[in-house]
């Protein structure tokens, strides 16, 4: 690390008494070490009343402790398990603390925004514990986290809420250096089964060659090119994370801008098989985000850290490269190379797949092998059983429609319904590109418990058969069969509480596509005593032959994943202008059932413009109802399912509730 010209002013010891002078400390002739700016202020753990993040401290071993952060969503029954972030603070290996106000606030912000569980490690600092103590302490913390696989560890928060297949490590400055050490060791010795290192985030990392200060702090160093300070090619090649986000500061006074850029280049050149994203903070200093967390670039940095985790959760159809204009009006490419709705286990699964063995490759959704086997890579989590939800009071149970096909629906009944009280009936269709997910999945079970409670509606969530084993139109037919069954009121919850004069269809993504088709079908085949009031389409999966709107910026053409997937799941289609995928080309669009339609779109969603076009086409068709589009700024596809506790998710929920209760 380059010297800071102002550091000498911090040294109140006479020069004649100094044996060694370094940027962060000096060593006196009597052997004492004088750290110039230890920044050791510590605050006790306390829950954040603004964000709802819970905070507590734990003792990992005699020498290692940590501050734990749990997002408010963890308090909700049925919520899926959370990604885990191991955070390592900076401070030149001799200063700062995980318990300081700056790091407590920084990590709490990431937890609140990213809906993740975090462990911020308090490792040993020089001079009380010379290097390599910080490296070994951090490794011990990582192993401690890994010990909670299968819920068998000592910490209840991790046992109950951690998805250790989605483990991330992050750190700034010296903490970034330690992160690299951990990732290289993971690549060398591995982690226990059930634990997967999904990504690494290095913020202004501290590396260097012939760093005299570091070598003094580490008496057992291996010389000027010690691989912990100058990462060796073989260590870079074995970094045990599939994704790396590296942030550098243009005006880094310690000379670490070029160091970080070189790390990214050498990581790629090493033969490492992952994806690295390099982001530069224009006009900013080293770790500026900690000193001024409200700085616009600081907020952007935190959003990048959140995004790396959230991209593992977000649902995309295809890969996009998004162009963003900076304040200086320069176009910067933000390389989110794997924008498909990834999870850590998906990444590991994809990396292990030999493309030569495949007949059809739809990663990260699924693959079809040459022997006809289908392997789903995502959206196949263990089903959540139906039953009473302690948080909302909603009760649920599964109703079989067809024992032969397995088609069923999960029925949700809101609390406090008196005998024979009628409430609106919502028939919900889950998304997943027609090929993944389930009405029994954790994310949909959690979402619909909340919706039933807040809207005070009966919900029937249909579980239809999936492509490619059951190509379209199977899903359409399965859902229609369920609707006919539901219309017959053969279930006592339906006959007692469902108001069949106020029926709604709703779905997200592919489920929204199906909901639209069901609204068309019911107009042609009316069911007795069954009145469709309205339709809710959340981020609907529609497409077409020609690009529209901003699709050209997202690298998503008709020949891309959206079009390719459609043609595969619906082999009998007439193409991308088939009305089943492109309602704007439907000559019978005006015959849509219901009198109201709510279309919800997200600003960053690759499918955003298709939702807007749907509204325009419906209005032009001569349909007699009322259609509204509501856009959520700064969000992506089905964000509300992945970040259910966020403010935008709450607003989306309120929009749907208001639509269902409007009279």
LINBEL-V160949 format. One record per residue. RES is the residue in one small letter. NEAR is the number of other C-alpha atoms within 12 Angstrom. D_CENTER is the distance of its C-alpha to the mean C-alpha in whole Angstrom. Layout:
res:RES near:NEAR d_center:D_CENTER
res:RES near:NEAR d_center:D_CENTER
This chain:
res:x near:32 d_center:34
res:x near:26 d_center:37
res:x near:20 d_center:39
res:x near:19 d_center:39
res:x near:13 d_center:42
res:x near:14 d_center:42
res:x near:20 d_center:41
res:x near:23 d_center:45
res:x near:16 d_center:45
res:x near:21 d_center:43
res:x near:25 d_center:46
res:x near:18 d_center:49
res:x near:23 d_center:50
res:x near:17 d_center:53
res:x near:16 d_center:53
res:x near:14 d_center:56
res:x near:19 d_center:54
res:x near:22 d_center:51
res:x near:19 d_center:50
res:x near:25 d_center:47
res:x near:29 d_center:45
res:x near:33 d_center:41
res:x near:31 d_center:39
res:x near:39 d_center:37
res:x near:38 d_center:40
res:x near:35 d_center:44
res:x near:28 d_center:46
res:x near:22 d_center:50
res:x near:17 d_center:53
res:x near:13 d_center:53
res:x near:13 d_center:49
res:x near:17 d_center:47
res:x near:28 d_center:44
res:x near:32 d_center:43
res:x near:33 d_center:40
res:x near:27 d_center:40
res:x near:22 d_center:37
res:x near:24 d_center:35
res:x near:22 d_center:33
res:x near:21 d_center:33
res:x near:17 d_center:33
res:x near:20 d_center:31
res:x near:19 d_center:30
res:x near:19 d_center:29
res:x near:25 d_center:26
res:x near:23 d_center:26
res:x near:23 d_center:23
res:x near:23 d_center:22
res:x near:13 d_center:24
res:x near:14 d_center:22
res:x near:26 d_center:18
res:x near:24 d_center:19
res:x near:34 d_center:17
res:x near:32 d_center:20
res:x near:34 d_center:21
res:x near:29 d_center:24
res:x near:28 d_center:25
res:x near:30 d_center:26
res:x near:23 d_center:29
res:x near:29 d_center:28
res:x near:21 d_center:31
res:x near:14 d_center:34
res:x near:22 d_center:33
res:x near:31 d_center:29
res:x near:29 d_center:27
res:x near:41 d_center:24
res:x near:43 d_center:22
res:x near:43 d_center:19
res:x near:50 d_center:17
res:x near:43 d_center:16
res:x near:41 d_center:14
res:x near:32 d_center:16
res:x near:39 d_center:14
res:x near:32 d_center:15
res:x near:25 d_center:18
res:x near:26 d_center:18
res:x near:28 d_center:19
res:x near:35 d_center:17
res:x near:35 d_center:14
res:x near:34 d_center:12
res:x near:37 d_center:12
res:x near:42 d_center:9
res:x near:46 d_center:8
res:x near:49 d_center:11
res:x near:49 d_center:12
res:x near:49 d_center:16
res:x near:52 d_center:17
res:x near:53 d_center:21
res:x near:49 d_center:23
res:x near:40 d_center:25
res:x near:42 d_center:29
res:x near:45 d_center:31
res:x near:42 d_center:31
res:x near:42 d_center:33
res:x near:34 d_center:32
res:x near:36 d_center:29
res:x near:35 d_center:27
res:x near:46 d_center:24
res:x near:38 d_center:26
res:x near:29 d_center:27
res:x near:25 d_center:26
res:x near:28 d_center:24
res:x near:42 d_center:22
res:x near:42 d_center:22
res:x near:34 d_center:21
res:x near:38 d_center:18
res:x near:48 d_center:16
res:x near:43 d_center:16
res:x near:37 d_center:15
res:x near:42 d_center:12
res:x near:45 d_center:12
res:x near:38 d_center:12
res:x near:38 d_center:10
res:x near:41 d_center:7
res:x near:46 d_center:8
res:x near:52 d_center:9
res:x near:47 d_center:12
res:x near:51 d_center:14
res:x near:50 d_center:18
res:x near:49 d_center:20
res:x near:50 d_center:23
res:x near:46 d_center:26
res:x near:46 d_center:28
res:x near:36 d_center:32
res:x near:37 d_center:33
res:x near:31 d_center:36
res:x near:30 d_center:39
res:x near:20 d_center:39
res:x near:22 d_center:37
res:x near:26 d_center:37
res:x near:30 d_center:35
res:x near:32 d_center:33
res:x near:27 d_center:33
res:x near:42 d_center:29
res:x near:37 d_center:28
res:x near:27 d_center:29
res:x near:34 d_center:28
res:x near:45 d_center:25
res:x near:36 d_center:25
res:x near:29 d_center:26
res:x near:38 d_center:23
res:x near:45 d_center:21
res:x near:28 d_center:24
res:x near:32 d_center:24
res:x near:49 d_center:20
res:x near:38 d_center:20
res:x near:25 d_center:23
res:x near:31 d_center:21
res:x near:30 d_center:20
res:x near:23 d_center:22
res:x near:22 d_center:22
res:x near:18 d_center:25
res:x near:21 d_center:25
res:x near:20 d_center:26
res:x near:25 d_center:24
res:x near:19 d_center:23
res:x near:33 d_center:19
res:x near:35 d_center:18
res:x near:24 d_center:20
res:x near:27 d_center:19
res:x near:35 d_center:15
res:x near:43 d_center:14
res:x near:36 d_center:12
res:x near:42 d_center:14
res:x near:35 d_center:13
res:x near:43 d_center:10
res:x near:47 d_center:12
res:x near:51 d_center:12
res:x near:53 d_center:15
res:x near:52 d_center:16
res:x near:45 d_center:19
res:x near:47 d_center:21
res:x near:46 d_center:25
res:x near:42 d_center:26
res:x near:45 d_center:23
res:x near:44 d_center:22
res:x near:45 d_center:25
res:x near:47 d_center:24
res:x near:53 d_center:21
res:x near:51 d_center:22
res:x near:44 d_center:25
res:x near:44 d_center:23
res:x near:45 d_center:21
res:x near:35 d_center:24
res:x near:30 d_center:25
res:x near:34 d_center:23
res:x near:25 d_center:23
res:x near:18 d_center:27
res:x near:16 d_center:27
res:x near:23 d_center:24
res:x near:29 d_center:22
res:x near:20 d_center:23
res:x near:15 d_center:22
res:x near:24 d_center:19
res:x near:33 d_center:17
res:x near:39 d_center:15
res:x near:49 d_center:15
res:x near:45 d_center:11
res:x near:48 d_center:12
res:x near:49 d_center:14
res:x near:50 d_center:15
res:x near:50 d_center:18
res:x near:51 d_center:19
res:x near:51 d_center:23
res:x near:49 d_center:24
res:x near:49 d_center:27
res:x near:44 d_center:29
res:x near:34 d_center:33
res:x near:25 d_center:36
res:x near:21 d_center:39
res:x near:29 d_center:37
res:x near:27 d_center:40
res:x near:34 d_center:39
res:x near:39 d_center:36
res:x near:29 d_center:39
res:x near:29 d_center:41
res:x near:32 d_center:38
res:x near:28 d_center:38
res:x near:19 d_center:41
res:x near:16 d_center:40
res:x near:23 d_center:39
res:x near:19 d_center:40
res:x near:21 d_center:41
res:x near:22 d_center:40
res:x near:20 d_center:37
res:x near:25 d_center:36
res:x near:26 d_center:32
res:x near:40 d_center:30
res:x near:38 d_center:31
res:x near:33 d_center:32
res:x near:36 d_center:29
res:x near:25 d_center:31
res:x near:23 d_center:31
res:x near:22 d_center:30
res:x near:30 d_center:28
res:x near:38 d_center:26
res:x near:30 d_center:26
res:x near:29 d_center:25
res:x near:40 d_center:22
res:x near:40 d_center:20
res:x near:45 d_center:16
res:x near:44 d_center:15
res:x near:44 d_center:13
res:x near:44 d_center:15
res:x near:48 d_center:15
res:x near:45 d_center:18
res:x near:48 d_center:19
res:x near:43 d_center:23
res:x near:37 d_center:25
res:x near:26 d_center:28
res:x near:20 d_center:31
res:x near:31 d_center:30
res:x near:25 d_center:33
res:x near:32 d_center:33
res:x near:27 d_center:33
res:x near:37 d_center:29
res:x near:37 d_center:28
res:x near:29 d_center:30
res:x near:33 d_center:29
res:x near:42 d_center:25
res:x near:30 d_center:26
res:x near:25 d_center:28
res:x near:39 d_center:26
res:x near:36 d_center:23
res:x near:23 d_center:26
res:x near:24 d_center:28
res:x near:36 d_center:24
res:x near:25 d_center:25
res:x near:19 d_center:28
res:x near:21 d_center:28
res:x near:17 d_center:27
res:x near:28 d_center:24
res:x near:24 d_center:22
res:x near:31 d_center:18
res:x near:32 d_center:17
res:x near:35 d_center:17
res:x near:36 d_center:17
res:x near:35 d_center:19
res:x near:31 d_center:19
res:x near:35 d_center:22
res:x near:33 d_center:23
res:x near:25 d_center:26
res:x near:21 d_center:29
res:x near:26 d_center:27
res:x near:29 d_center:29
res:x near:37 d_center:27
res:x near:43 d_center:24
res:x near:34 d_center:25
res:x near:32 d_center:22
res:x near:33 d_center:24
res:x near:18 d_center:27
res:x near:19 d_center:26
res:x near:25 d_center:22
res:x near:17 d_center:23
res:x near:19 d_center:24
res:x near:19 d_center:22
res:x near:30 d_center:21
res:x near:31 d_center:20
res:x near:22 d_center:18
res:x near:23 d_center:17
res:x near:39 d_center:16
res:x near:37 d_center:14
res:x near:29 d_center:12
res:x near:33 d_center:12
res:x near:42 d_center:11
res:x near:38 d_center:8
res:x near:36 d_center:7
res:x near:47 d_center:7
res:x near:46 d_center:5
res:x near:45 d_center:2
res:x near:38 d_center:4
res:x near:41 d_center:4
res:x near:42 d_center:3
res:x near:35 d_center:5
res:x near:43 d_center:9
res:x near:43 d_center:11
res:x near:45 d_center:15
res:x near:36 d_center:16
res:x near:30 d_center:16
res:x near:33 d_center:16
res:x near:25 d_center:18
res:x near:24 d_center:17
res:x near:21 d_center:20
res:x near:17 d_center:20
res:x near:12 d_center:24
res:x near:18 d_center:24
res:x near:13 d_center:27
res:x near:10 d_center:29
res:x near:9 d_center:29
res:x near:11 d_center:28
res:x near:12 d_center:25
res:x near:19 d_center:23
res:x near:20 d_center:21
res:x near:26 d_center:17
res:x near:27 d_center:16
res:x near:33 d_center:13
res:x near:29 d_center:15
res:x near:37 d_center:12
res:x near:39 d_center:11
res:x near:37 d_center:11
res:x near:40 d_center:8
res:x near:41 d_center:8
res:x near:43 d_center:8
res:x near:40 d_center:10
res:x near:35 d_center:13
res:x near:34 d_center:13
res:x near:36 d_center:14
res:x near:29 d_center:16
res:x near:25 d_center:18
res:x near:29 d_center:18
res:x near:21 d_center:20
res:x near:16 d_center:22
res:x near:22 d_center:23
res:x near:17 d_center:26
res:x near:17 d_center:26
res:x near:13 d_center:30
res:x near:17 d_center:30
res:x near:21 d_center:28
res:x near:19 d_center:29
res:x near:26 d_center:26
res:x near:27 d_center:23
res:x near:37 d_center:20
res:x near:39 d_center:17
res:x near:42 d_center:15
res:x near:40 d_center:16
res:x near:38 d_center:19
res:x near:35 d_center:22
res:x near:29 d_center:26
res:x near:21 d_center:28
res:x near:16 d_center:32
res:x near:12 d_center:33
res:x near:14 d_center:31
res:x near:16 d_center:29
res:x near:26 d_center:25
res:x near:31 d_center:22
res:x near:30 d_center:19
res:x near:33 d_center:16
res:x near:35 d_center:13
res:x near:36 d_center:14
res:x near:25 d_center:16
res:x near:23 d_center:16
res:x near:18 d_center:19
res:x near:22 d_center:20
res:x near:26 d_center:20
res:x near:21 d_center:24
res:x near:28 d_center:25
res:x near:23 d_center:27
res:x near:23 d_center:28
res:x near:29 d_center:25
res:x near:19 d_center:26
res:x near:21 d_center:24
res:x near:30 d_center:25
res:x near:24 d_center:28
res:x near:35 d_center:27
res:x near:33 d_center:28
res:x near:35 d_center:27
res:x near:29 d_center:29
res:x near:29 d_center:29
res:x near:30 d_center:32
res:x near:26 d_center:33
res:x near:30 d_center:34
res:x near:20 d_center:35
res:x near:9 d_center:36
res:x near:10 d_center:37
res:x near:20 d_center:33
res:x near:20 d_center:31
res:x near:31 d_center:30
res:x near:32 d_center:29
res:x near:39 d_center:27
res:x near:42 d_center:26
res:x near:43 d_center:28
res:x near:48 d_center:27
res:x near:45 d_center:30
res:x near:37 d_center:29
res:x near:29 d_center:31
res:x near:19 d_center:35
res:x near:22 d_center:36
res:x near:13 d_center:40
res:x near:15 d_center:42
res:x near:15 d_center:42
res:x near:21 d_center:40
res:x near:25 d_center:38
res:x near:35 d_center:34
res:x near:38 d_center:33
res:x near:45 d_center:31
res:x near:48 d_center:28
res:x near:50 d_center:27
res:x near:50 d_center:23
res:x near:51 d_center:22
res:x near:50 d_center:19
res:x near:42 d_center:17
res:x near:49 d_center:16
res:x near:51 d_center:18
res:x near:44 d_center:21
res:x near:42 d_center:20
res:x near:40 d_center:17
res:x near:37 d_center:16
res:x near:35 d_center:19
res:x near:48 d_center:20
res:x near:40 d_center:20
res:x near:33 d_center:17
res:x near:30 d_center:15
res:x near:38 d_center:13
res:x near:44 d_center:16
res:x near:46 d_center:18
res:x near:43 d_center:16
res:x near:43 d_center:16
res:x near:50 d_center:20
res:x near:44 d_center:21
res:x near:43 d_center:20
res:x near:42 d_center:21
res:x near:41 d_center:25
res:x near:31 d_center:25
res:x near:28 d_center:25
res:x near:31 d_center:26
res:x near:34 d_center:29
res:x near:44 d_center:29
res:x near:46 d_center:29
res:x near:49 d_center:27
res:x near:51 d_center:27
res:x near:48 d_center:24
res:x near:51 d_center:25
res:x near:46 d_center:24
res:x near:45 d_center:26
res:x near:36 d_center:26
res:x near:40 d_center:24
res:x near:34 d_center:25
res:x near:34 d_center:26
res:x near:26 d_center:28
res:x near:23 d_center:29
res:x near:26 d_center:29
res:x near:32 d_center:29
res:x near:30 d_center:31
res:x near:27 d_center:30
res:x near:39 d_center:27
res:x near:36 d_center:29
res:x near:26 d_center:32
res:x near:32 d_center:31
res:x near:46 d_center:29
res:x near:37 d_center:32
res:x near:30 d_center:34
res:x near:36 d_center:32
res:x near:45 d_center:33
res:x near:26 d_center:37
res:x near:28 d_center:36
res:x near:40 d_center:35
res:x near:32 d_center:37
res:x near:20 d_center:40
res:x near:25 d_center:39
res:x near:18 d_center:40
res:x near:22 d_center:37
res:x near:17 d_center:39
res:x near:33 d_center:36
res:x near:33 d_center:36
res:x near:22 d_center:40
res:x near:22 d_center:40
res:x near:31 d_center:37
res:x near:40 d_center:36
res:x near:30 d_center:37
res:x near:30 d_center:38
res:x near:23 d_center:39
res:x near:32 d_center:35
res:x near:41 d_center:33
res:x near:47 d_center:29
res:x near:50 d_center:27
res:x near:48 d_center:24
res:x near:45 d_center:21
res:x near:43 d_center:17
res:x near:48 d_center:17
res:x near:46 d_center:20
res:x near:44 d_center:20
res:x near:42 d_center:21
res:x near:47 d_center:24
res:x near:46 d_center:25
res:x near:49 d_center:26
res:x near:52 d_center:28
res:x near:40 d_center:30
res:x near:43 d_center:31
res:x near:41 d_center:32
res:x near:32 d_center:34
res:x near:29 d_center:35
res:x near:32 d_center:36
res:x near:24 d_center:38
res:x near:17 d_center:40
res:x near:19 d_center:41
res:x near:21 d_center:41
res:x near:25 d_center:41
res:x near:17 d_center:43
res:x near:17 d_center:43
res:x near:28 d_center:39
res:x near:29 d_center:38
res:x near:41 d_center:35
res:x near:35 d_center:34
res:x near:40 d_center:31
res:x near:47 d_center:28
res:x near:48 d_center:24
res:x near:50 d_center:22
res:x near:51 d_center:18
res:x near:51 d_center:17
res:x near:51 d_center:20
res:x near:50 d_center:20
res:x near:47 d_center:23
res:x near:46 d_center:24
res:x near:36 d_center:28
res:x near:28 d_center:30
res:x near:23 d_center:30
res:x near:27 d_center:27
res:x near:25 d_center:27
res:x near:20 d_center:26
res:x near:24 d_center:23
res:x near:31 d_center:22
res:x near:21 d_center:24
res:x near:22 d_center:22
res:x near:35 d_center:19
res:x near:26 d_center:21
res:x near:35 d_center:21
res:x near:28 d_center:24
res:x near:30 d_center:26
res:x near:20 d_center:26
res:x near:27 d_center:23
res:x near:32 d_center:20
res:x near:41 d_center:20
res:x near:34 d_center:24
res:x near:29 d_center:24
res:x near:39 d_center:22
res:x near:40 d_center:25
res:x near:32 d_center:28
res:x near:32 d_center:27
res:x near:36 d_center:26
res:x near:30 d_center:29
res:x near:22 d_center:32
res:x near:16 d_center:34
res:x near:22 d_center:33
res:x near:18 d_center:35
res:x near:26 d_center:32
res:x near:33 d_center:30
res:x near:24 d_center:32
res:x near:24 d_center:32
res:x near:27 d_center:32
res:x near:39 d_center:30
res:x near:43 d_center:27
res:x near:36 d_center:29
res:x near:36 d_center:30
res:x near:33 d_center:32
res:x near:28 d_center:34
res:x near:25 d_center:35
res:x near:21 d_center:39
res:x near:23 d_center:38
res:x near:32 d_center:35
res:x near:29 d_center:38
res:x near:27 d_center:38
res:x near:38 d_center:35
res:x near:36 d_center:35
res:x near:35 d_center:35
res:x near:29 d_center:36
res:x near:34 d_center:32
res:x near:38 d_center:29
res:x near:43 d_center:26
res:x near:43 d_center:23
res:x near:47 d_center:20
res:x near:41 d_center:18
res:x near:36 d_center:15
res:x near:28 d_center:17
res:x near:31 d_center:14
res:x near:43 d_center:14
res:x near:46 d_center:16
res:x near:50 d_center:18
res:x near:42 d_center:19
res:x near:36 d_center:22
res:x near:40 d_center:23
res:x near:45 d_center:23
res:x near:37 d_center:25
res:x near:30 d_center:27
res:x near:41 d_center:28
res:x near:33 d_center:29
res:x near:24 d_center:31
res:x near:25 d_center:33
res:x near:36 d_center:33
res:x near:24 d_center:35
res:x near:21 d_center:37
res:x near:22 d_center:38
res:x near:18 d_center:40
res:x near:25 d_center:38
res:x near:18 d_center:39
res:x near:25 d_center:36
res:x near:25 d_center:34
res:x near:32 d_center:31
res:x near:29 d_center:28
res:x near:33 d_center:25
res:x near:28 d_center:23
res:x near:29 d_center:20
res:x near:29 d_center:17
res:x near:20 d_center:17
res:x near:18 d_center:14
res:x near:33 d_center:12
res:x near:38 d_center:10
res:x near:43 d_center:11
res:x near:48 d_center:11
res:x near:45 d_center:9
res:x near:39 d_center:11
res:x near:41 d_center:10
res:x near:38 d_center:6
res:x near:42 d_center:8
res:x near:37 d_center:11
res:x near:33 d_center:13
res:x near:26 d_center:12
res:x near:22 d_center:16
res:x near:27 d_center:15
res:x near:33 d_center:14
res:x near:23 d_center:17
res:x near:21 d_center:19
res:x near:37 d_center:18
res:x near:34 d_center:19
res:x near:22 d_center:22
res:x near:28 d_center:23
res:x near:39 d_center:23
res:x near:27 d_center:25
res:x near:19 d_center:27
res:x near:35 d_center:28
res:x near:36 d_center:28
res:x near:24 d_center:31
res:x near:17 d_center:33
res:x near:12 d_center:36
